[in-house]
């Protein structure tokens, strides 16, 4: 049986990975990636290959963006991939 802390951490890890995948899948971000020569499936492959620590770091940066932040801010964070 896993403890509460482990269950919460695991749920948060999954939520963070979903958050990064969702950002990478947004139409506006996909268009910006394509303008840079990167297709969306390659971007998703890169997210899937990231360590959990990398995913958590990017998810934290996404959370720190102000509401209504420009897409450039999202691209800059995800560009760290």
Buried (B, 14 or more C-beta within 10 A) or exposed (E): EEEEEEEEBEEEBEEBBEBBBEBBEBEEBBEBBEEEEBEBEEBBEBBEEBEBEBBBBBBEBBEEBEEEEEEEBBBEBBEEB
